[in-house]
């Protein structure tokens, strides 16, 4: 609570962004706040609460995945973080490659400081026919892909020889990987990895599945491609953006999050061929991740770090605004996102 210059008392609920009330006395303000909280939960889609866990020594968490009952987080510090519950204090770090990258990684907000630590960009669980599921991680260590049975002990699965593995996605009993800087797609059938496509762009930055087709988004021209068999690809749309960063199916539509120096744009399609622009914002510079939870589509953004929400895919509001640079990834588990 605080008393303002005009004499009114303002009461806030820190766990619910924007939820506040005011009155002539602390008691009146508190009673009005209680009513505001009731209205908040009665009218709002899922609410985001405060920080569940923080890792000051790890600037970025790139991806989240639930694997064999555990939550796994990919980091920019050659580590994955594992937790059996997601509770604060339960996360344990495990090294993935144990090797330095050739790429210099500056520290966020620093002036020239940084290192050559390998980064873990993406995660995927994949079970080839007749085999147990394994956890896979894409890195910037010569475009290497690592795999693990338990998330703790890792081994080299395949080195693409590229700069980075940006995205991993299962499609028709194969695991696909999108890479840079040759814009290639690799596929794994449980026995070996093969280069199955080169998409005439520097990077394949996103992969997703919709209506029995595999879709790929690229950089630097923000082109959308698709394939029915994983080998023969066709261009679906040239968005005019720079990055395609995320895909998600929601209420019969397939959404693609795109970004450029001017901001973010969200596209969608009902048939995989005809794409329409449904949202734009110059406030954000990236749209890192998309997720569906309780009939609501969420978008994690960069620059402002806002999480956006929509129940129809066209009208968007702020679900959460935290003190972060970007919201990179979502994972659903234990009745939470």
Rosetta blueprint (number, residue, H / E / L):
1 X L
2 X E
3 X E
4 X L
5 X L
6 X L
7 X L
8 X L
9 X E
10 X E
11 X E
12 X E
13 X L
14 X L
15 X L
16 X L
17 X L
18 X L
19 X L
20 X E
21 X E
22 X E
23 X E
24 X L
25 X L
26 X H
27 X H
28 X H
29 X H
30 X H
31 X H
32 X H
33 X H
34 X H
35 X H
36 X H
37 X H
38 X H
39 X H
40 X H
41 X H
42 X H
43 X H
44 X L
45 X L
46 X L
47 X L
48 X L
49 X L
50 X L
51 X L
52 X L
53 X L
54 X L
55 X L
56 X L
57 X L
58 X L
59 X L
60 X L
61 X E
62 X E
63 X E
64 X E
65 X E
66 X E
67 X E
68 X L
69 X L
70 X E
71 X E
72 X E
73 X E
74 X E
75 X E
76 X L
77 X L
78 X L
79 X E
80 X E
81 X E
82 X E
83 X E
84 X L
85 X L
86 X L
87 X L
88 X L
89 X L
90 X L
91 X L
92 X E
93 X E
94 X E
95 X E
96 X L
97 X L
98 X L
99 X L
100 X E
101 X E
102 X E
103 X E
104 X E
105 X E
106 X E
107 X L
108 X L
109 X L
110 X L
111 X L
112 X L
113 X L
114 X E
115 X E
116 X E
117 X E
118 X L
119 X L
120 X E
121 X E
122 X E
123 X E
124 X E
125 X E
126 X E
127 X L
128 X L
129 X L
130 X L
131 X L
132 X L
133 X L
134 X E
135 X E
136 X E
137 X E
138 X E
139 X E
140 X L
141 X L
142 X L
143 X L
144 X E
145 X E
146 X E
147 X E
148 X E
149 X L
150 X L
151 X L
152 X L
153 X L
154 X L
155 X E
156 X E
157 X E
158 X E
159 X E
160 X L
161 X L
162 X L
163 X L
164 X E
165 X E
166 X E
167 X E
168 X E
169 X E
170 X E
171 X E
172 X L
173 X L
174 X E
175 X E
176 X E
177 X E
178 X E
179 X E
180 X E
181 X L
182 X L
183 X L
184 X E
185 X E
186 X E
187 X E
188 X E
189 X L
190 X L
191 X L
192 X L
193 X E
194 X E
195 X E
196 X E
197 X E
198 X E
199 X L
200 X L
201 X L
202 X L
203 X E
204 X E
205 X E
206 X E
207 X E
208 X E
209 X E
210 X E
211 X L
212 X L
213 X E
214 X E
215 X E
216 X E
217 X E
218 X E
219 X E
220 X L
221 X L
222 X L
223 X E
224 X E
225 X E
226 X E
227 X E
228 X L
229 X L
230 X L
231 X L
232 X L
233 X E
234 X E
235 X E
236 X E
237 X E
238 X E
239 X L
240 X L
241 X L
242 X L
243 X E
244 X E
245 X E
246 X E
247 X E
248 X E
249 X E
250 X E
251 X L
252 X L
253 X E
254 X E
255 X E
256 X E
257 X E
258 X E
259 X E
260 X E
261 X L
262 X L
263 X E
264 X E
265 X E
266 X E
267 X E
268 X E
269 X E
270 X L
271 X L
272 X L
273 X L
274 X L
275 X E
276 X E
277 X E
278 X E
279 X E
280 X E
281 X E
282 X L
283 X L
284 X L
285 X L
286 X E
287 X E
288 X E
289 X E
290 X E
291 X E
292 X E
293 X E
294 X L
295 X L
296 X E
297 X E
298 X E
299 X E
300 X E
301 X E
302 X E
303 X L
304 X L
305 X L
306 X E
307 X E
308 X E
309 X E
310 X E
311 X L
312 X L
313 X L
314 X L
315 X L
316 X L
317 X E
318 X E
319 X E
320 X E
321 X E
322 X L
323 X L
324 X L
325 X L
326 X E
327 X L
328 X L
329 X L
330 X L
331 X L
332 X L
333 X E
334 X L
335 X L
336 X E
337 X L
